Amino acid sequence: MSPLVLGIESSCDETGVGIVRGQELLANEVASSVAEHVRFGGVVPEVASRAHLQALGPTLRRALDAAGVQLRDLDAIAVTAGPGLMGALVVGISAAKALSAALRKPLYGVNHLVGHVGVDMLENGPLPKPCGALLVSGGHTSLLRVDDVTGSITELGSTIDDAAGEAYDKVARVLGLAYPGGPVIDRAAAAGDPKAIAFPRGLTAQKDLVKHRFDFSFSGLKTAVARYVETERLAGRPISIADVAASFQEAVADVLSGKAVAACEQESLTTLVLGGGVAANSRLRALLAERCAAGGITLRRPSPGLCTDNGVMVAVLGAELVCAGKAPSSLDISAYSGLPVTKVQV
């Protein structure tokens, strides 16, 4: 029988607890502290840590009730060991260690970025070996070659400055829009013209393709939006927030989708998995689907509810490690805020 695994995620501002039986989803409970960070315009680590402490117990109980199981029924416990905010990670790891010790169940400290790839299996079945993955979130933007989700991952490219999600938040602030910026800009862009303003596409010039073929840079794009808005305001001209949002979003989606498809072609990968919080963005999903179809690449996209940080992605990765016969982690594991995406388990 497939292993029954509990997953705990606390890397940033969502407290997630998920339960799976192999690749079957049984419970996905998330408590978000986003509302507590809005007035700061971004995540405050101390606030996030305190919110995890308050939410973890109730969220765990809801997950157990939703799955119809008890703690003693579990076969293993998986927890995000990194990357993420140190204080936030420590809360989840401490809880997982306590459960593991008390229940005498094996503990698996995992990389939640790899979990964003693995969670796709809950809806679309086993991952082809190899496949490509584009991870796009608030703190990370990475292109991966995944030969084995339990231990063989190669990073083809990553962001050299702002991640895509960070750029969304900063542009939203420039436009006077609410935090978090991703969903707000996505909605505003729906009424705008994506060709209205020619914003730059970072690291796509010929000279950049030698050293940064599959890397990303969104800092220049963010600055270009800020300068455009400032210039228009100083000139007394009205600013179309919809057009700015649509043009900015088109630039982001253009670069992400273009590089992802090019990476798949170079590596002879016929399947691409899209993951991470920004993977819920409507324009990115549409443009990537269009370009993958044109290139003969199968695009796999988890439903939007599974794209953001959650405990299910941690649980399913833990289940895969159990099924692959990987040794459990030690109870001495620590939080690893800078855990590289190529390291699946600690």
Secondary structure, 3 states (H helix, E strand, C coil): CCCEEEEEECCCCEEEEEEEECCEEEEEEEEECHHHHHHHCCCCHHHHHHHHHHHHHHHHHHHHHHHCCCHHHCCEEEEEEECCCHHHHHHHHHHHHHHHHHHCCCEEEEEHHHHHHHCCHHHHCCCCCCEEEEEECCCCEEEEEEEECCCEEEEEEEECCCCHHHHHHHHHHHCCCCCCHHHHHHHHHCCCCCCCCCCCCCCCCCCHHHHCCCCECCHHHHHHHHHHHHHHHHCCCCCCHHHHHHHHHHHHHHHHHHHHHHHHHHHCCCEEEEECHHHHCHHHHHHHHHHHHHCCCEEECCCHHHHCCCHHHHHHHHHHHHHCCCCCECCCCCCCCCCCCCCCEC
